[in-house]
Amino acid sequence: MKKFVNDPKNFVPEMLKGIALANPGTLKYVPEYNLIMRAEGPRNDKVSIVQGSGSGHEPAHVMVVGKGMLDAACPGDVFSAPPMEYVLETTKLLKSDKGVLLLVNNYTGDKMAFEMASELAEAEGITVKTLFINDDVAVQDSLYTIGRRGVAGNFFVMKAVGAAAEAGADLQECARIGEKVNSVTRTMGIALSACTPPAKGEPLFQLGDDEIEIGIGIHGEPGRRREKIRDANAIVDTLLDAVVPDLPYSSGDEVALMINGLGGTPISELYLLYGIAHEKLAAKGISVWRSYVGEYCTSLEMAGASLTLVKVDDEIKQLLTAPAEIAIRVF
């Protein structure tokens, strides 16, 4: 294993400390609960938007805390759900007169931690709602899941509810918007290689030099099938053939199109995939309203990509284009 790491057990805390030090005055790090939160939060005039998941998917979610996005992120260790106690204390620290909305990617550990924390927070008089994100079409259910997984499409839910909260929407309205965006968002990914969690010290799985995993999970969960690598056109066809019929997306629809890198794919290859997908959607009569190309929800250094479609209307467009300020800066 070659990584920039000290003690693997301190990998996440040291990363979180670095994020906070790189964003003085805007982000606050609470080491007791692996918590990154907006420095000025919470605010009683807006719903607090909180998300947590395992680490290793950065920039999700700790690097998208800021105005118009998350109010806080509470991660666990790499590929591990945050402890229930962390989620509960985060909810208590972020409590607002307008309530707290917890966004949860649909995995067993995350769901258990957030549901228990939500119940305990409510018992302490905190107004809280929980919204589960499940955009991954790769599997409906398996030994590795409790239904469809929440993957890169969660960014659109975060962006929409973050914008709504910033504009003063109440808790019920924020939850409605999140559920609406989740309902029109679909994703599937393909891996070209495995990744190595710092604490494990070896790859999660093995792929042959000429193999790809179709429908991979962002924690290395098996996908739909493993097959020989093909050219980029064929790979995009595989992704679109899974994603487009699922909603379904139809001729005349407008969509946001995201090509998300899983951590180890050059941006040039992501744009190559985007161009192919854009043209293939146009041939189906599906219009791309806005592009998203880059790393949004990764799997450490895994080589691969996922494709996400979001069917947009005027309400979703307004929310996705609302101003936001987060830790990641271009210049």
C-alpha positions as CSV (number, residue, x, y, z in Angstrom):
1,M,0.0,0.0,0.0
2,K,1.3,3.4,-1.0
3,K,-0.7,6.2,0.6
4,F,0.0,9.5,2.4
5,V,-1.0,8.2,5.8
6,N,0.3,8.1,9.4
7,D,-1.7,5.8,11.7
8,P,-4.6,4.4,9.6
9,K,-6.8,4.8,12.6
10,N,-6.3,8.5,12.5
11,F,-6.8,8.9,8.8
12,V,-10.3,10.4,9.0
13,P,-9.6,12.8,11.9
14,E,-6.4,14.1,10.3
15,M,-8.3,14.6,7.0
16,L,-11.1,16.5,8.8
17,K,-8.7,18.7,10.7
18,G,-7.0,19.6,7.3
19,I,-10.4,20.5,5.8
20,A,-11.1,22.8,8.7
21,L,-7.7,24.4,8.7
22,A,-8.0,25.1,4.9
23,N,-11.3,26.9,5.5
24,P,-10.9,29.1,8.5
25,G,-13.9,31.2,9.4
26,T,-16.3,29.2,7.4
27,L,-16.0,25.6,8.7
28,K,-15.7,24.2,12.2
29,Y,-14.3,20.8,13.2
30,V,-15.7,19.0,16.2
31,P,-13.3,16.1,16.7
32,E,-15.4,14.3,19.4
33,Y,-18.0,13.5,16.7
34,N,-16.1,13.5,13.4
35,L,-18.2,16.6,12.7
36,I,-17.6,19.3,10.0
37,M,-20.1,22.1,10.3
38,R,-20.6,25.7,9.1
39,A,-18.8,28.0,11.5
40,E,-21.9,30.3,11.9
41,G,-24.4,27.5,12.4
42,P,-26.9,26.5,13.4
43,R,-29.3,29.2,12.5
44,N,-32.9,29.3,13.9
45,D,-34.2,31.0,10.7
46,K,-33.4,28.0,8.5
47,V,-33.7,24.2,8.5
48,S,-30.4,22.5,9.2
49,I,-29.3,20.1,6.5
50,V,-27.1,17.2,7.7
51,Q,-25.6,14.3,5.9
52,G,-23.3,11.6,7.0
53,S,-21.8,8.4,5.6
54,G,-18.6,6.5,5.5
55,S,-15.5,8.4,4.6
56,G,-13.5,7.6,1.5
57,H,-16.1,9.2,-0.9
58,E,-14.7,12.7,-0.8
59,P,-15.7,15.4,-1.7
60,A,-18.9,13.7,-0.4
61,H,-19.9,14.8,2.1
62,V,-17.5,16.8,4.4
63,M,-16.3,19.0,1.5
64,V,-19.7,20.2,0.5
65,V,-20.6,21.9,3.8
66,G,-21.4,25.5,3.3
67,K,-24.0,28.1,2.3
68,G,-26.6,26.7,0.1
69,M,-25.5,23.1,0.7
70,L,-25.0,21.1,3.9
71,D,-24.9,22.7,7.3
72,A,-22.9,19.7,8.6
73,A,-21.5,16.4,7.7
74,C,-20.9,13.6,10.2
75,P,-18.7,10.8,8.6
76,G,-17.7,7.5,9.9
77,D,-14.4,5.7,9.3
78,V,-13.5,4.8,5.7
79,F,-16.5,2.9,4.2
80,S,-18.2,2.6,7.6
81,A,-21.3,4.3,8.8
82,P,-20.9,6.9,11.6
83,P,-21.7,5.7,15.1
84,M,-25.3,6.4,16.2
85,E,-23.9,8.6,19.0
86,Y,-22.1,10.8,16.5
87,V,-25.3,11.3,14.5
88,L,-27.3,12.1,17.6
89,E,-24.8,14.6,19.0
90,T,-24.5,16.2,15.5
91,T,-28.3,16.5,15.4
92,K,-28.3,18.1,18.8
93,L,-25.6,20.6,17.9
94,L,-27.4,21.5,14.7
95,K,-30.9,21.8,16.2
96,S,-32.9,24.7,14.8
97,D,-36.3,26.2,15.5
98,K,-37.2,25.2,11.9
99,G,-35.9,21.6,12.4
100,V,-33.2,19.3,11.2
101,L,-33.3,17.3,7.9
102,L,-31.1,14.2,7.9
103,L,-30.0,13.0,4.5
104,V,-29.0,9.3,4.4
105,N,-27.6,7.1,1.7
106,N,-29.5,3.9,1.7
107,Y,-27.0,1.4,3.3
108,T,-27.8,-0.8,6.3
109,G,-25.3,0.8,8.7
110,D,-26.2,4.3,7.8
111,K,-29.9,3.7,7.9
112,M,-29.7,2.1,11.3
113,A,-27.5,4.8,12.8
114,F,-29.6,7.7,11.5
115,E,-33.0,6.1,12.3
116,M,-31.9,5.5,15.9
117,A,-30.4,8.9,16.3
118,S,-33.6,10.5,14.9
119,E,-35.8,8.7,17.3
120,L,-33.6,9.7,20.3
121,A,-33.4,13.3,19.1
122,E,-37.2,13.5,18.8
123,A,-37.5,12.1,22.4
124,E,-35.4,15.1,23.4
125,G,-37.8,17.5,21.7
126,I,-35.8,18.2,18.5
127,T,-37.9,18.4,15.3
128,V,-36.2,16.1,12.8
129,K,-37.0,14.3,9.6
130,T,-35.0,11.6,7.8
131,L,-34.8,11.3,4.0
132,F,-33.2,8.2,2.3
133,I,-31.4,8.5,-1.0
134,N,-31.4,5.5,-3.3
135,D,-30.5,6.5,-6.9
136,D,-28.4,3.4,-7.8
137,V,-30.1,1.3,-10.4
138,A,-27.4,-1.4,-10.4
139,V,-29.2,-3.6,-7.9
140,Q,-32.7,-3.7,-6.5
141,D,-31.7,-5.9,-3.6
142,S,-28.9,-8.4,-2.7
143,L,-26.9,-9.8,0.1
144,Y,-25.0,-6.5,0.2
145,T,-27.9,-4.1,0.3
146,I,-31.2,-3.2,1.8
147,G,-32.5,-2.0,-1.5
148,R,-31.1,0.5,-4.0
149,R,-27.9,2.3,-2.8
150,G,-27.4,6.0,-2.5
151,V,-24.5,7.1,-4.7
152,A,-23.4,10.1,-6.8
153,G,-27.0,11.2,-7.3
154,N,-27.1,12.3,-3.7
155,F,-25.4,15.5,-4.8
156,F,-28.6,16.7,-6.5
157,V,-30.6,16.0,-3.4
158,M,-28.1,17.9,-1.3
159,K,-28.0,20.8,-3.6
160,A,-31.8,21.1,-4.0
161,V,-32.7,20.9,-0.3
162,G,-29.7,23.1,0.6
163,A,-31.0,25.8,-1.7
164,A,-34.5,25.4,-0.4
165,A,-33.4,25.7,3.3
166,E,-31.3,28.7,2.5
167,A,-34.4,30.4,0.9
168,G,-36.4,29.8,4.1
169,A,-38.4,26.7,3.3
170,D,-39.8,24.8,6.2
171,L,-38.9,21.2,7.2
172,Q,-41.8,19.7,5.4
173,E,-41.1,21.6,2.2
174,C,-37.4,20.7,2.3
175,A,-38.3,17.0,2.7
176,R,-40.8,17.2,-0.2
177,I,-38.1,18.7,-2.5
178,G,-35.6,16.1,-1.5
179,E,-38.0,13.3,-2.1
180,K,-39.0,14.8,-5.5
181,V,-35.4,15.1,-6.7
182,N,-34.5,11.6,-5.4
183,S,-37.5,10.2,-7.3
184,V,-36.3,11.5,-10.7
185,T,-32.5,10.7,-10.2
186,R,-30.9,7.5,-11.4
187,T,-27.2,6.4,-11.4
188,M,-25.0,3.4,-12.3
189,G,-21.3,3.0,-12.2
190,I,-18.5,0.9,-13.7
191,A,-15.1,0.1,-12.1
192,L,-11.9,-0.5,-13.9
193,S,-9.9,-1.2,-10.7
194,A,-10.3,-1.8,-7.0
195,C,-9.3,0.6,-4.2
196,T,-7.4,0.1,-0.9
197,P,-8.8,1.4,2.4
198,P,-5.9,2.6,4.6
199,A,-6.9,0.3,7.5
200,K,-7.1,-2.8,5.3
201,G,-3.9,-2.2,3.4
202,E,-4.8,-4.3,0.4
203,P,-7.4,-4.0,-2.5
204,L,-11.0,-4.8,-1.6
205,F,-11.3,-7.1,-4.6
206,Q,-9.4,-8.2,-7.7
207,L,-10.0,-7.4,-11.3
208,G,-8.1,-8.8,-14.2
209,D,-6.2,-6.4,-16.4
210,D,-8.8,-6.9,-19.1
211,E,-11.9,-6.9,-16.8
212,I,-14.4,-4.4,-15.6
213,E,-17.1,-4.6,-12.9
214,I,-20.5,-3.3,-14.1
215,G,-22.8,-1.8,-11.5
216,I,-20.1,-1.6,-8.8
217,G,-20.9,-0.2,-5.4
218,I,-18.9,2.7,-4.0
219,H,-17.7,0.4,-1.2
220,G,-16.5,-2.3,-3.6
221,E,-19.8,-4.2,-3.4
222,P,-20.2,-6.6,-6.4
223,G,-22.2,-5.2,-9.3
224,R,-24.5,-6.8,-11.9
225,R,-21.7,-8.7,-13.7
226,R,-18.0,-8.8,-14.5
227,E,-16.9,-8.8,-18.1
228,K,-14.1,-8.0,-20.5
229,I,-13.3,-4.3,-21.0
230,R,-14.8,-2.7,-24.2
231,D,-14.5,0.6,-25.8
232,A,-15.9,3.8,-24.4
233,N,-19.0,3.8,-26.7
234,A,-20.0,0.4,-25.5
235,I,-19.4,1.3,-21.9
236,V,-21.7,4.3,-22.2
237,D,-24.3,2.2,-23.9
238,T,-24.2,-0.2,-21.0
239,L,-24.8,2.6,-18.5
240,L,-27.5,4.3,-20.5
241,D,-29.3,1.0,-21.2
242,A,-29.6,0.5,-17.4
243,V,-30.4,4.1,-16.4
244,V,-32.7,5.4,-19.2
245,P,-35.4,2.8,-19.0
246,D,-35.5,2.7,-15.2
247,L,-37.5,5.9,-14.6
248,P,-38.0,5.9,-17.6
249,Y,-36.5,8.9,-19.2
250,S,-38.3,9.7,-22.5
251,S,-38.0,11.7,-25.7
252,G,-38.8,15.3,-24.8
253,D,-37.3,15.1,-21.3
254,E,-34.7,17.6,-20.1
255,V,-32.1,16.2,-17.8
256,A,-29.0,17.1,-15.8
257,L,-26.2,14.7,-16.8
258,M,-23.4,13.9,-14.4
259,I,-20.3,11.9,-15.2
260,N,-18.7,11.2,-11.8
261,G,-15.2,9.9,-11.3
262,L,-14.7,7.3,-8.7
263,G,-11.3,8.7,-7.6
264,G,-8.7,7.4,-10.0
265,T,-10.0,8.3,-13.5
266,P,-8.4,11.2,-15.4
267,I,-10.7,14.2,-16.0
268,S,-10.0,13.8,-19.8
269,E,-11.6,10.4,-19.7
270,L,-14.6,11.7,-17.8
271,Y,-15.2,14.4,-20.5
272,L,-14.8,11.8,-23.2
273,L,-17.6,9.7,-21.5
274,Y,-19.7,12.9,-21.1
275,G,-19.5,13.7,-24.8
276,I,-20.5,10.3,-25.8
277,A,-23.4,10.2,-23.3
278,H,-24.6,13.7,-24.4
279,E,-24.8,12.7,-28.0
280,K,-26.5,9.3,-27.3
281,L,-29.1,11.0,-25.2
282,A,-29.7,13.6,-27.9
283,A,-30.3,10.7,-30.4
284,K,-33.0,9.5,-28.0
285,G,-34.7,12.9,-27.9
286,I,-33.5,13.6,-24.4
287,S,-32.0,17.1,-24.0
288,V,-29.2,17.8,-21.6
289,W,-30.0,21.0,-19.7
290,R,-26.8,21.1,-17.6
291,S,-23.6,19.2,-17.3
292,Y,-21.7,17.9,-14.2
293,V,-18.3,16.4,-14.9
294,G,-15.8,15.6,-12.2
295,E,-15.4,13.8,-8.9
296,Y,-18.5,14.2,-6.7
297,C,-18.8,10.8,-4.9
298,T,-15.6,8.7,-5.1
299,S,-14.4,5.4,-3.8
300,L,-10.9,6.4,-2.7
301,E,-8.6,5.8,-5.7
302,M,-10.8,3.4,-7.6
303,A,-10.6,3.9,-11.3
304,G,-14.0,4.0,-12.9
305,A,-17.0,6.3,-13.4
306,S,-20.7,6.6,-12.8
307,L,-23.4,8.2,-14.9
308,T,-26.4,10.0,-13.3
309,L,-29.5,11.5,-14.9
310,V,-31.9,13.8,-13.2
311,K,-35.2,14.7,-14.9
312,V,-35.6,18.4,-14.4
313,D,-38.5,20.9,-14.3
314,D,-38.6,24.6,-13.6
315,E,-38.5,24.1,-9.8
316,I,-35.6,21.7,-9.9
317,K,-33.7,23.9,-12.3
318,Q,-34.0,26.9,-10.0
319,L,-32.8,25.0,-7.0
320,L,-29.8,23.4,-8.8
321,T,-28.6,26.8,-10.1
322,A,-29.1,28.7,-6.8
323,P,-25.8,30.1,-5.3
324,A,-23.7,27.9,-3.1
325,E,-20.4,28.3,-1.2
326,I,-18.5,25.2,-0.2
327,A,-15.0,24.1,0.8
328,I,-13.9,23.1,-2.7
329,R,-12.6,26.2,-4.6
330,V,-11.3,26.3,-8.2
331,F,-9.1,29.4,-7.5
